[in-house]
């Protein structure tokens, strides 16, 4: 009987230690990234980073994304809804983490489209047509070209501009920053330097809303 009691108490103690340790770790992680956002803000926002939203926004939502990532496409509309519901308060910053095989190919197309002022239009077309060219079992990257005219771009110019060595360098920079920040899958979100630790729509909304409440108390 005593053995069972001791065993039970040991299990309870281990659970308490685990819960406390997990909570402590997450707290330290938040402190770490908050510090990095202040002292090393370039890890989150580079000069080449594509942004959307007001420069006066007090909430910076940084997303490490992959154009071939289905979850990135799914979260794209959710993020836009959050921005529309909080006009002028959120600035979206896109960073690249092309983890899927060959995904840097699509990043290069996006960056080439940026030179034509058609970044967001091209990204929308990519997300909308993913099912045709980004299948994980049978990817067909060349099929993206048949959809690009929908973005209103000069396709032939994109074919030339996407080979600019500067684009490859910025991809390498974003991947290095993603590694430093511990991003291992996409999308990876940070709100004012605080990471989304438990992934999901509701969790992301809570993270963003907490930063809005903190920075816009009235």
PyMOL commands that set and color helices and strands:
alter all, ss='L'
color gray80, all
select helices_A, chain A and resi 2-39+41-43+70-85+104-114+119-133+141-151+155-161+165-180+201-215
alter helices_A, ss='H'
color red, helices_A
select strands_A, chain A and resi 50-52+59-65+90-96+188-191+194-195
alter strands_A, ss='S'
color yellow, strands_A
deselect
rebuild
show_as cartoon
